[in-house]
Amino acid sequence: MLIFVSILLHPILLLANSGFDFGDIFNYGDSDDIWLGIIGLILLITYDIGKSLKRYNFFTRNWNNILLISTIGFLLIFPYSLGLGSDLQSGVPRVIWIFYGITALLATIYTYGIKRFSKQKTD
């Protein structure tokens, strides 16, 4: 829950700092990176929303799709954070974050590519 709140506070505090002027947030960096962050955030929070609504049949039936959408959200947040994150511009934190990103990308390729393909081949 703390991570979810932190994820939501990040854009809310940015908007508050810009006087809730959506257009003003594009003054903080490259607009492509900011759009990656916005789209990635929306996709990433689908997991938290879906998890809280999992008691409903629609969300249970589509749980794998929710996980895929959330994973795509993380993969979009990765280049956004490298492009705009001041703590990730150099040094050890950047190397660790790149390691996390590459690991997540490889896990995604395995989960939604190799593993799924292998399962279909054996069926």
N, C-alpha and C positions, 0 to 999 in steps of 0.2 A: 504494500500500500504506500509506503514511503517513496518508493521509486516512481510509482504512478503519480503521486502528488508532485514530486520533483519535476517530472516530465511536463506536467501541466503548468506548473509555476513558471517555468522557463519562458514560454511565449507570453504568458500573462504579465510577467514583470517587464518584459521587453515592450509590450504594448503600453503598459502603464507609464514606462519611461518616455515613450513617444507621444504621450497624451491621447492614447487610444486612437491614433491616426494610423490606419493600416498601411497607407502609402509611405509613411515615415520609416517603417522598419527596413525598407530597402536602402536606407542610407547607411546601414551598419555593415554592408559588405556586398559582394557580388550577387546580383539578383538571381542568377542560376542556382547558387548555393542556398539562398534563402528559400526559393521555390522547392528545392529538394527537401529542405527542412520542414516546410509546411505540409507537403504531400506525404513525406515520411512520417511526420507526427500523426496525421490523420489515419494512415494505414497502421501505424504501430499501436495506437490506442484501441484498434478494433479487438485486439486480444483481451484487453481489460474489460471492455464493454461486453464482448461475447462471453467472457468467463462469468461476469456477474449475471448475465441473462441465460446461462446454460440450462437452467431449469425448464426453459421453453423448448419445445420440440424443434423449431426452426434452427436454433443455435446448436443444439446437440447434433442434428443431421448435418449441419454445415461446419462442424468443428474443424475438420482438416482444412477447409477453405479459409477459415478464420486464421488458423496457424500460418498458412501460406501467405495470406495478405499481411499479417503482422511481420513475417520474416522479410518480405519485400520492403516493408516500412523500415526495418532495421537496416537493410542493405542501402536504402536511400539516405538514411541518417548518417551512415558511415562517411561518404564523401562530403556531406554537408559539414559535419563536425571537423573534418580535416581542413576544409576550406575556411571555416570561420572561427573555429575554437582557438582562442588565444593560447590556452594551455597546451594545445596539440600542434603548435607550429614547429617545435624542435625538441630535441632531447628524448629522454627515456619515455615520457608519457606518449609521445608520437609513435615511437617504436612499439610500445605495448598496444596502443590502439590499432595500429596497422596489423599487428599479430592477431588481435581479436577480430578485426574485419576479414582478414584472409581466412581465419579459422571458420568464421560464420559463413563465408562464401563457399568454402569447401564442404561444410556440413550441409548447406542448402543444396549444392550440386549432388551430394551423395543421397540425401533424403528424398529430394523431389526428382532426381534424375536416375542415378545408378540403381538405387534401391527399388524404386518404382518400376524401372525397366526390367530389372532382374525378376521381380515378383510377377510381372505380366508374362515374362518369357516362360516361367515355370508353370503358369496356369494353363 
